[in-house]
């Protein structure tokens, strides 16, 4: 392991969604959006005229782009943060991929913890991809909706959740009401019911992201920015990093170029089986979900219902925040924004494929025959892999299980956190109070090094 750059900031190895738009207003391969009086979009390739609209009130980026995924009904949103003219000019654009069920907000939670703005301020033309079903990604206008039986299943599940929430509200604190809980539940339920007609189209898995969404986004960004060597830089958090690992594995197996100049992953691995990850507790839901043919998991609605019990007295569900962040690492307002504004509904089909990450051999494709971990050694792309010392979702040992398979001269591994603190949980690598000073510069230096090669 001499050649493998293996770094610790800790002496110990400790393991301890914005509502999606239902439809777009036009159907075409690449679309454009007018922001701040500027028309954004592509003349390459073009299938129909560009759509023009006003700035979206949700999007905080400089530009908002859309790309249609071939052979699907989905249009993916791409948030673009233009490079600062005061920063050094970079050769490659930067693509950011977030975790499961999250949208672009996770990379731009506040001015103090905005990875996207930090990177654009460092000169990188920064793009955040919102995968199908997340954030501002949407279905095309002529999509057929239906399958009332699946809508009934989910609606029934939702009503049960509402009933539980109402009973819990009355039980806590001697029957007194938790301020704002019922209003918040009602709003979320209303939002969710408006999306019930989308349920039949929540039928994708991890491989759909890998084979369709990410390549479509990369092609679009490449066409917009025109890097001389045709390559992109990429950073992935949680499932976003898993997607990057899987892409490198697939390309290595096929002997084709990945189109990536270098990659940084945060709290990601292809194999959790040997670690004490919290994800192993999700396995018991697999068989019941398959048995009742449950199509979706409304993560955003469920956490919005739980939100007052996480952040308000008597803090009955405050323990849930430990899954997100180490103590005192994220401001409560930032965690609330993450819970209320960055999550989305995901298909159970996606969750079922991702459960293979905790089985022996790690993540498999939808056929169950291709183990992504087995081919990551064939990559030729430099990789920075970061882990948080108190991450109970993706512990450092899980991250290292993938890193150790990467060619030694291409891998840099670092665990963030110190024995006496600060400590880093799953989201802290992106949004913790120390991320801007400790994590962001580390990623910038790594990408800069390979951007200049």
ROBA-95441 format. One line per 2 residues: number of its first residue (from 1); for each residue y, z, x of C-alpha. Coordinates in nm, 4 decimals. Layout:
# residues N
NUM	Y,Z,X ~ ...
This chain:
# residues 453
1	0.0000,0.0000,0.0000 ~ 0.2291,-0.0230,0.3006
3	0.3912,-0.3433,0.1820 ~ 0.4445,-0.2170,-0.1718
5	0.7895,-0.0709,-0.2105 ~ 0.6993,0.2563,-0.3775
7	0.9953,0.4843,-0.4468 ~ 1.0425,0.8184,-0.6203
9	1.3597,0.9985,-0.7081 ~ 1.1312,1.2876,-0.8006
11	0.8945,1.4745,-0.5727 ~ 0.6479,1.5130,-0.8554
13	0.4682,1.2555,-1.0653 ~ 0.5366,1.4154,-1.4058
15	0.4009,1.2809,-1.7312 ~ 0.4754,1.5231,-1.9785
17	1.6941,-0.2032,-3.6959 ~ 2.0701,-0.3482,-3.8734
19	1.9195,-0.5036,-4.1845 ~ 1.7810,-0.8515,-4.1223
21	1.9469,-1.1368,-4.3081 ~ 1.7163,-1.2780,-4.5735
23	1.8115,-1.6393,-4.5241 ~ 2.0207,-1.8622,-4.3070
25	2.2619,-2.1135,-4.4591 ~ 2.1228,-2.4200,-4.2905
27	1.8043,-2.5401,-4.1266 ~ 1.8235,-2.6993,-3.7843
29	1.6758,-2.6555,-3.4406 ~ 1.9740,-2.5138,-3.2546
31	2.2727,-2.3722,-3.4363 ~ 2.6150,-2.2497,-3.3394
33	2.8514,-1.9806,-3.4534 ~ 3.2270,-1.9551,-3.4327
35	3.3432,-1.6291,-3.2772 ~ 3.7018,-1.5491,-3.2019
37	3.8118,-1.9028,-3.2817 ~ 3.5622,-2.0548,-3.0373
39	3.2695,-2.2714,-3.1474 ~ 2.9549,-2.1666,-2.9772
41	2.6384,-2.3680,-2.9620 ~ 2.4470,-2.6494,-2.8139
43	2.4716,-3.0220,-2.8100 ~ 2.1313,-3.0255,-2.6402
45	1.8962,-3.0675,-2.8048 ~ 2.0476,-3.1462,-3.1452
47	1.8717,-3.2174,-3.4711 ~ 2.1486,-3.1623,-3.7205
49	2.5131,-3.0635,-3.7276 ~ 2.6135,-2.7179,-3.6153
51	2.6778,-2.4458,-3.8695 ~ 3.0199,-2.2830,-3.8585
53	3.0944,-1.9360,-3.9832 ~ 3.3162,-1.6398,-3.9116
55	3.2345,-1.3664,-3.6648 ~ 2.9488,-1.1413,-3.7776
57	3.0668,-0.7836,-3.8256 ~ 2.7422,-0.6444,-3.6828
59	2.7399,-0.8438,-3.3598 ~ 2.9420,-0.6812,-3.0810
61	2.8778,-0.9581,-2.8271 ~ 3.1212,-1.2302,-2.7204
63	2.9105,-1.4972,-2.8872 ~ 2.6276,-1.5158,-3.1385
65	2.3805,-1.8040,-3.1155 ~ 2.0756,-1.9024,-3.3183
67	1.7636,-2.0912,-3.2195 ~ 1.4949,-2.2041,-3.4621
69	1.1363,-2.1443,-3.3565 ~ 0.9375,-2.4705,-3.3850
71	0.6621,-2.4701,-3.6486 ~ 0.7916,-2.1509,-3.8093
73	1.0422,-2.0391,-4.0702 ~ 1.2352,-1.8135,-3.8328
75	1.5733,-1.8467,-3.6653 ~ 1.6194,-1.6101,-3.3728
77	1.9531,-1.4504,-3.2943 ~ 2.0832,-1.4475,-2.9376
79	2.3748,-1.2185,-2.8494 ~ 2.5714,-1.3505,-2.5536
81	2.7941,-1.1404,-2.3259 ~ 3.0014,-1.3678,-2.1041
83	3.0251,-1.2851,-1.7335 ~ 3.3440,-1.1195,-1.6155
85	3.5697,-1.3668,-1.4292 ~ 3.6475,-1.0849,-1.1842
87	3.2825,-1.0410,-1.0820 ~ 3.0835,-1.2502,-0.8327
89	2.9478,-1.5713,-0.9810 ~ 2.5729,-1.5585,-1.0435
91	2.3273,-1.8453,-1.0190 ~ 2.0998,-1.7460,-1.3041
93	2.1528,-1.6265,-1.6625 ~ 2.0011,-1.2946,-1.7677
95	1.7735,-1.2523,-2.0714 ~ 1.7181,-0.9052,-2.2219
97	1.4134,-0.8154,-2.4355 ~ 1.4012,-0.4905,-2.6315
99	1.1149,-0.2760,-2.7571 ~ 0.9063,-0.3025,-3.0714
101	1.1003,-0.2958,-3.3959 ~ 1.4391,-0.2837,-3.2232
103	1.7362,-0.5171,-3.2162 ~ 2.0212,-0.6032,-2.9789
105	2.2028,-0.2769,-3.0507 ~ 1.9616,-0.0926,-2.8213
107	2.1267,-0.2665,-2.5227 ~ 2.4812,-0.1995,-2.6497
109	2.4834,0.1423,-2.8159 ~ 2.8258,0.2523,-2.6942
111	3.0822,0.1610,-2.4263 ~ 2.9428,0.4408,-2.2084
113	2.5803,0.3273,-2.2309 ~ 2.5870,-0.0473,-2.2772
115	2.3488,-0.2162,-2.0385 ~ 2.4537,-0.5582,-2.1702
117	2.8230,-0.4979,-2.0977 ~ 2.7479,-0.3495,-1.7570
119	2.5513,-0.6563,-1.6560 ~ 2.8105,-0.9028,-1.7872
121	3.0745,-0.6983,-1.6072 ~ 2.8684,-0.7448,-1.2901
123	2.8887,-1.1223,-1.3298 ~ 2.5661,-1.1991,-1.5172
125	2.5727,-1.4351,-1.8154 ~ 2.3807,-1.1921,-2.0364
127	2.1770,-1.2830,-2.3448 ~ 1.9903,-1.0448,-2.5769
129	1.7072,-1.1946,-2.7802 ~ 1.6389,-1.0572,-3.1274
131	1.2778,-1.1470,-3.2014 ~ 1.1713,-1.2643,-3.5472
133	1.2285,-0.9995,-3.8108 ~ 1.4747,-0.8015,-3.5978
135	1.8500,-0.7661,-3.6334 ~ 2.0306,-1.0862,-3.7220
137	1.7264,-1.3105,-3.6871 ~ 1.6538,-1.4633,-4.0255
139	1.4361,-1.6864,-4.2384 ~ 1.5468,-2.0407,-4.3122
141	1.6990,-2.1057,-4.6544 ~ 1.4186,-2.3260,-4.7832
143	1.1433,-2.0765,-4.7082 ~ 0.9092,-2.0115,-4.9988
145	0.8759,-1.6452,-5.0911 ~ 0.6026,-1.4826,-5.2953
147	0.2720,-1.2936,-5.2858 ~ 0.3633,-1.0208,-5.5294
149	0.0426,-0.8296,-5.4546 ~ 0.1582,-0.7475,-5.1010
151	0.5017,-0.6562,-5.2327 ~ 0.3365,-0.4154,-5.4759
153	0.1364,-0.2472,-5.1981 ~ 0.4464,-0.1858,-4.9882
155	0.6599,-0.0858,-5.2862 ~ 0.3967,0.1704,-5.3820
157	0.3918,0.3035,-5.0246 ~ 0.7698,0.3294,-5.0296
159	0.7717,0.5228,-5.3569 ~ 0.5244,0.7707,-5.2049
161	0.7534,0.8152,-4.9058 ~ 1.0481,0.8777,-5.1374
163	0.8485,1.1366,-5.3313 ~ 0.7503,1.3184,-5.0120
165	1.1100,1.3134,-4.8880 ~ 1.2421,1.4535,-5.2154
167	0.9839,1.7326,-5.2210 ~ 1.0578,1.8174,-4.8590
169	1.4279,1.8274,-4.9371 ~ 1.3697,2.0888,-5.2079
171	1.1292,2.2998,-5.0038 ~ 1.3513,2.3330,-4.6992
173	1.6141,2.6049,-4.6939 ~ 1.5033,2.7665,-5.0179
175	1.5514,2.4630,-5.2330 ~ 1.9102,2.3917,-5.1264
177	2.0074,2.0306,-5.0691 ~ 2.0522,1.8784,-4.7255
179	2.3922,1.7146,-4.7357 ~ 2.3740,1.3391,-4.7634
181	1.9948,1.3168,-4.7578 ~ 1.9477,1.1783,-5.1072
183	2.2334,0.9308,-5.0712 ~ 2.0943,0.8081,-4.7420
185	1.7448,0.7730,-4.8864 ~ 1.8780,0.5838,-5.1887
187	2.0718,0.3404,-4.9722 ~ 1.7775,0.2729,-4.7451
189	1.5427,0.2275,-5.0379 ~ 1.7865,-0.0163,-5.1962
191	1.8140,-0.2126,-4.8719 ~ 1.4384,-0.2189,-4.8336
193	1.3719,-0.3343,-5.1904 ~ 1.6046,-0.6285,-5.1304
195	1.3762,-0.7288,-4.8444 ~ 1.0479,-0.7025,-5.0362
197	1.0368,-1.0777,-5.0906 ~ 1.0205,-1.1221,-4.7135
199	0.6907,-0.9368,-4.6813 ~ 0.4604,-1.2421,-4.6948
201	0.6403,-1.3755,-4.3875 ~ 0.5822,-1.0609,-4.1840
203	0.2550,-1.2050,-4.0586 ~ 0.3073,-1.2409,-3.6855
205	0.1539,-1.0642,-3.3880 ~ 0.2382,-1.0077,-3.0207
207	0.1122,-1.3532,-2.9231 ~ 0.3612,-1.5164,-3.1616
209	0.6395,-1.3443,-2.9703 ~ 0.4860,-1.4488,-2.6408
211	0.3994,-1.8099,-2.7195 ~ 0.6826,-1.9034,-2.9564
213	0.9851,-1.6712,-2.9674 ~ 1.0415,-1.6009,-2.5989
215	0.9841,-1.9618,-2.4800 ~ 1.2215,-2.0921,-2.7511
217	1.4901,-1.8475,-2.6429 ~ 1.4415,-1.9269,-2.2738
219	1.4698,-2.3000,-2.3406 ~ 1.7893,-2.2465,-2.5370
221	1.9516,-2.0226,-2.2737 ~ 1.8501,-2.2684,-2.0032
223	2.0095,-2.5555,-2.1965 ~ 2.3294,-2.3568,-2.2475
225	2.3723,-2.2304,-1.8921 ~ 2.2034,-2.5036,-1.6854
227	2.0915,-2.3062,-1.3779 ~ 2.0252,-2.5448,-1.0901
229	1.6632,-2.4383,-1.0459 ~ 1.6047,-2.4011,-1.4214
231	1.5147,-2.0323,-1.3900 ~ 1.6285,-1.7152,-1.5657
233	1.6426,-1.3501,-1.4718 ~ 1.4903,-1.1114,-1.7259
235	1.4885,-0.7414,-1.8099 ~ 1.2520,-0.5927,-2.0668
237	1.2399,-0.2420,-2.2101 ~ 0.9149,-0.1045,-2.3538
239	0.7482,-0.3917,-2.5461 ~ 1.0117,-0.6253,-2.3984
241	0.8704,-0.5480,-2.0548 ~ 0.5161,-0.5918,-2.1835
243	0.6147,-0.9397,-2.3022 ~ 0.7425,-1.0250,-1.9555
245	0.4243,-0.8966,-1.7905 ~ 0.2124,-1.0924,-2.0385
247	0.4123,-1.4092,-1.9747 ~ 0.3668,-1.3767,-1.5985
249	-0.0046,-1.3111,-1.6500 ~ -0.0501,-1.6155,-1.8730
251	0.1449,-1.8407,-1.6382 ~ -0.0515,-1.7117,-1.3395
253	-0.3781,-1.7762,-1.5198 ~ -0.2713,-2.1316,-1.6108
255	-0.1161,-2.2002,-1.2710 ~ 0.2208,-2.2944,-1.4201
257	0.5742,-2.1859,-1.3408 ~ 0.7083,-1.9044,-1.5592
259	1.0699,-2.0145,-1.5422 ~ 1.1683,-1.6665,-1.4217
261	1.3409,-1.5957,-1.0895 ~ 1.2787,-1.2206,-1.1058
263	1.1949,-0.9554,-1.3620 ~ 1.2759,-0.5879,-1.4191
265	1.0676,-0.3810,-1.6598 ~ 1.1640,-0.0402,-1.7978
267	0.8973,0.1931,-1.9357 ~ 0.6404,-0.0861,-1.9711
269	0.2768,-0.1459,-1.8842 ~ -0.0162,-0.3618,-1.9881
271	-0.2628,-0.0715,-1.9903 ~ -0.2055,0.2809,-2.1249
273	-0.5739,0.3751,-2.1350 ~ -0.5801,0.6110,-1.8362
275	-0.2543,0.7889,-1.9228 ~ -0.1740,1.0699,-2.1667
277	0.0504,0.8479,-2.3735 ~ 0.1600,0.9540,-2.7183
279	0.0555,0.6087,-2.8414 ~ -0.3080,0.7202,-2.8493
281	-0.2262,0.9251,-3.1576 ~ -0.1524,0.6022,-3.3455
283	-0.5117,0.4831,-3.3244 ~ -0.6303,0.6794,-3.6340
285	-0.4004,0.4721,-3.8572 ~ -0.5653,0.1444,-3.7562
287	-0.8671,0.1530,-3.9883 ~ -0.6795,0.2800,-4.2995
289	-0.4106,0.0134,-4.2511 ~ -0.6751,-0.2574,-4.2280
291	-0.8707,-0.1168,-4.5234 ~ -0.5777,-0.1241,-4.7688
293	-0.4411,-0.4525,-4.6288 ~ -0.1024,-0.2948,-4.5590
295	0.1190,-0.5837,-4.4410 ~ 0.4169,-0.4034,-4.2886
297	0.5402,-0.0769,-4.1437 ~ 0.9034,-0.0041,-4.2479
299	0.9972,0.1855,-3.9315 ~ 1.3685,0.1631,-4.0026
301	1.3385,0.3011,-4.3563 ~ 1.1037,0.5833,-4.2588
303	1.3191,0.7042,-3.9696 ~ 1.6351,0.6767,-4.1779
305	1.4687,0.9098,-4.4279 ~ 1.3694,1.1467,-4.1491
307	1.7117,1.1286,-3.9830 ~ 1.8792,1.4283,-4.1559
309	1.5801,1.6463,-4.0751 ~ 1.6045,1.5428,-3.7095
311	1.9759,1.6039,-3.6594 ~ 2.0828,1.8558,-3.9272
313	1.9874,2.2195,-3.9920 ~ 1.7175,2.3403,-4.0222
315	1.6092,2.0642,-3.7767 ~ 1.2583,2.0440,-3.9215
317	1.1874,1.7130,-3.7437 ~ 1.3975,1.7627,-3.4317
319	1.0815,1.7371,-3.2222 ~ 1.0819,1.3617,-3.2909
321	1.3781,1.3154,-3.0586 ~ 1.1555,1.4171,-2.7660
323	0.9749,1.0867,-2.8156 ~ 1.3046,0.9085,-2.7568
325	1.4881,1.1082,-2.4937 ~ 1.4558,1.4015,-2.2548
327	1.6630,1.7101,-2.3458 ~ 2.0388,1.6690,-2.2924
329	2.0032,1.3127,-2.1666 ~ 2.1490,1.1313,-2.4680
331	2.4445,1.2360,-2.6791 ~ 2.3356,1.3195,-3.0359
333	2.5719,1.0529,-3.1718 ~ 2.4058,0.7878,-2.9559
335	2.0554,0.8913,-3.0653 ~ 2.1683,0.8799,-3.4287
337	2.3065,0.5300,-3.3816 ~ 1.9796,0.4247,-3.2203
339	1.7771,0.5647,-3.5125 ~ 2.0037,0.4309,-3.7880
341	2.1190,0.0950,-3.6499 ~ 1.8677,-0.0442,-3.4036
343	1.5353,-0.0372,-3.5886 ~ 1.3589,-0.2847,-3.8148
345	1.0436,-0.3362,-4.0193 ~ 0.7438,-0.4732,-3.8302
347	0.4151,-0.6290,-3.9455 ~ 0.1000,-0.4211,-3.9212
349	-0.0609,-0.7284,-3.7665 ~ 0.1655,-0.6784,-3.4633
351	0.0850,-0.3076,-3.4423 ~ -0.2876,-0.3741,-3.4600
353	-0.2780,-0.6085,-3.1619 ~ -0.0626,-0.3647,-2.9663
355	-0.3146,-0.0848,-3.0214 ~ -0.5350,-0.2599,-2.7651
357	-0.3006,-0.1334,-2.4905 ~ -0.4624,0.2110,-2.5134
359	-0.8177,0.0760,-2.4979 ~ -1.0152,0.0192,-2.1810
361	-0.8834,-0.2939,-2.0084 ~ -0.5454,-0.2816,-2.1786
363	-0.3634,-0.5356,-2.3924 ~ -0.5655,-0.8318,-2.5190
365	-0.4668,-1.1539,-2.6920 ~ -0.5348,-1.2032,-3.0615
367	-0.8867,-1.3337,-2.9924 ~ -0.9734,-1.0168,-2.8047
369	-1.1098,-1.2165,-2.5103 ~ -0.8074,-1.2496,-2.2797
371	-0.7040,-0.9325,-2.0965 ~ -0.3462,-0.9746,-1.9777
373	-0.3927,-0.7127,-1.7081 ~ -0.6642,-0.9186,-1.5389
375	-0.4262,-1.1976,-1.4358 ~ -0.0975,-1.0244,-1.3469
377	-0.2095,-1.0398,-0.9826 ~ -0.1622,-1.4167,-0.9919
379	0.2137,-1.3958,-1.0438 ~ 0.4604,-1.5156,-0.7809
381	0.7676,-1.3520,-0.9383 ~ 0.9377,-1.0426,-0.7854
383	0.9147,-0.7443,-1.0203 ~ 1.1051,-0.4163,-1.0385
385	0.9159,-0.1607,-1.2501 ~ 1.1003,0.1554,-1.3549
387	0.9506,0.4642,-1.5187 ~ 1.0953,0.7871,-1.6561
389	0.9464,1.1106,-1.5266 ~ 0.9418,1.2694,-1.8757
391	0.8485,0.9586,-2.0721 ~ 0.5664,1.0618,-2.3058
393	0.5323,0.7132,-2.4550 ~ 0.4914,0.5221,-2.1291
395	0.4305,0.7821,-1.8555 ~ 0.4769,0.6891,-1.4872
397	0.1016,0.6726,-1.4252 ~ 0.0700,0.4140,-1.7034
399	0.3474,0.2041,-1.5466 ~ 0.1799,0.2252,-1.2082
401	-0.1530,0.1058,-1.3514 ~ 0.0089,-0.2358,-1.3929
403	0.2277,-0.2259,-1.0816 ~ -0.0688,-0.1661,-0.8496
405	-0.2174,-0.5007,-0.9575 ~ 0.0925,-0.7016,-0.8665
407	0.0981,-0.8587,-0.5173 ~ 0.2396,-0.5877,-0.2908
409	0.5225,-0.7939,-0.1447 ~ 0.6509,-0.8697,-0.4951
411	0.6427,-0.5200,-0.6494 ~ 0.9041,-0.2455,-0.6411
413	0.8180,0.0731,-0.8310 ~ 1.0501,0.3654,-0.8946
415	1.0219,0.6802,-1.1035 ~ 1.3556,0.8115,-1.2269
417	1.4029,1.1867,-1.2546 ~ 1.4081,1.4954,-1.0344
419	1.2070,1.8213,-1.0473 ~ 1.5191,2.0204,-1.1306
421	1.6647,1.7506,-1.3560 ~ 1.7947,1.5279,-1.4811
423	1.4790,1.3981,-1.6453 ~ 1.4250,1.0584,-1.8055
425	1.2513,0.9940,-2.1369 ~ 1.1584,0.6598,-2.2913
427	1.5068,0.5506,-2.4000 ~ 1.6978,0.7301,-2.1231
429	1.6453,0.4464,-1.8769 ~ 1.8727,0.2392,-2.0994
431	2.0887,0.4872,-2.2848 ~ 2.0741,0.8210,-2.1035
433	2.3907,0.9817,-1.9730 ~ 2.2869,0.9065,-1.6125
435	2.1696,0.5492,-1.6731 ~ 2.5056,0.3903,-1.5935
437	2.5274,0.5593,-1.2537 ~ 2.1586,0.5690,-1.1531
439	1.9635,0.2996,-1.3376 ~ 2.2026,0.0103,-1.4008
441	2.3103,-0.0268,-1.0340 ~ 1.9455,-0.0187,-0.9259
443	1.8608,-0.3092,-1.1557 ~ 2.1773,-0.4962,-1.0579
445	2.0978,-0.4776,-0.6872 ~ 1.7434,-0.5977,-0.7443
447	1.8465,-0.8934,-0.9614 ~ 2.1335,-0.9807,-0.7297
449	1.8972,-0.9947,-0.4338 ~ 1.6724,-1.2481,-0.6073
451	1.9584,-1.4318,-0.7722 ~ 2.0880,-1.5224,-0.4275
453	1.7526,-1.6377,-0.2887
